[in-house]
Amino acid sequence: MGGNEENYVAEAFKTNWIAPLGPNLTGFEDSIEEFLGESKRVAVLSSGTAAIHLGLKILGVGAGDEVICQSFTFSASANPITYLGAIPIFVDSENSTWNLDPELLEDCIKERIKSGKTPKAIIAVDLYGMPFMADEINAVANKYNIPVLEDSAEALGSTYKGKKCGTLTSLGVLSFNGNKIITTSGGGALITDSKEIKEKAVFIACQARDEAPHYQHSEIGHNYRMSNVLAGIGRGQMEVLPERVAARRANYDFYVKELSDSKQVNFLDEPKGLRSNRWLSCIVLPNFEVREKIRIALLKENIESRPLWKPMHEQPVFKKSPNYLNGVSSELFKKGLCLPSGSNLNREDLIRITNIIKNNLHQ
Ligand SMILES: *Cc1c(COP(=O)(O)O)cnc(C)c1O
């Protein structure tokens, strides 16, 4: 926490705004809108997953539709496709950002159209805080007139050619889960181009209650709005977001400085014009055996590190879903490791971590 969160939460208690309604909600949304710019409108919700679900609903995704999703991601990117009875189609990543590969995306779209169905939407992810190749992906999507939802759950504070992540397409998603760069303990947001779409999102998120003195409903709603108490935490967190990004980027720079002498450790550099919040610092090792050796050596010292995301096309739950692969995400899963990346790591922590890694590379 940054410091001001408790004051905003106390204000919610003092004024008795303990509901999915109130001044902190509006204040939190205003501060995100101001941060993102581009005249974007933001609806804060109960989670990033809820935001993806609502976003797909707003794009008109329904039962039997096909939705293309980046395979290299956390399962929450893809799960909401199935909530709607739609079919996920997984597409692999390219090597420069680890996100959706534009060429493979086009191959996939062409083949889906040939087999009779135009995909209803595309989910592109800014994985680990690195923006996806928005110009290339948007060009392909526009060519076939398919909307792109940007899953920016991990990338608040990142930029693509000067534009904030979350605003790279007409519909973006943020997460404020406990593990993200800023948190409300749990929460998310949908970022849209218009006041009307924001209002529509809030309407569905508040049980789709029609205007009437009694309770009346013309469509199915959800209970997806954020509470005014948690939005108070979010207001305080927005005040420290730039510090959090700086701290995460400093972790990454430290790892690069200490480890890149070893030819065995590879990093994901920022392509020109892209700036990552470095939510997690990731390294890629020569093979699975070295990756495991380092992970276990750290664990022995009570330091947690984690393999990179296991791609969706390798997940048992999605084994029947169609996929378009080039081997990139499977290789990264085998050889990649997320190092400790918290904004509160100190220099001593970082030295301890890098020493263990170095000792296990030289042997
Ligand atoms: C965290 C995360 C989500 C889901 O957000 P929640 O707020 O935890 O529901 C979605 N996509 C990605 C890539 C994430 O990392």
The ligand as a MOL file (V3000), in Angstrom:
LIG
                    3D

  0  0  0     0  0            999 V3000
M  V30 BEGIN CTAB
M  V30 COUNTS 15 15 0 0 0
M  V30 BEGIN ATOM
M  V30 1 C -4.7360 -11.4950 -13.6550 0
M  V30 2 C -5.0830 -11.7060 -15.0640 0
M  V30 3 C -6.4140 -11.7580 -15.4950 0
M  V30 4 C -7.5830 -11.8030 -14.5730 0
M  V30 5 O -7.7110 -10.7760 -13.6830 0
M  V30 6 P -8.4570 -11.0150 -12.2680 0
M  V30 7 O -8.6420 -9.6370 -11.7560 0
M  V30 8 O -7.5280 -11.8390 -11.4320 0
M  V30 9 O -9.7430 -11.7090 -12.5500 0
M  V30 10 C -6.6560 -11.8580 -16.8580 0
M  V30 11 N -5.6640 -11.9320 -17.7450 0
M  V30 12 C -4.3710 -11.9140 -17.3770 0
M  V30 13 C -3.3210 -11.9610 -18.4350 0
M  V30 14 C -4.0300 -11.8230 -16.0150 0
M  V30 15 O -2.7470 -11.8320 -15.6540 0
M  V30 END ATOM
M  V30 BEGIN BOND
M  V30 1 1 1 2
M  V30 2 1 2 3
M  V30 3 2 2 14
M  V30 4 1 3 4
M  V30 5 2 3 10
M  V30 6 1 4 5
M  V30 7 1 5 6
M  V30 8 2 6 7
M  V30 9 1 6 8
M  V30 10 1 6 9
M  V30 11 1 10 11
M  V30 12 2 11 12
M  V30 13 1 12 13
M  V30 14 1 12 14
M  V30 15 1 14 15
M  V30 END BOND
M  V30 END CTAB
M  END
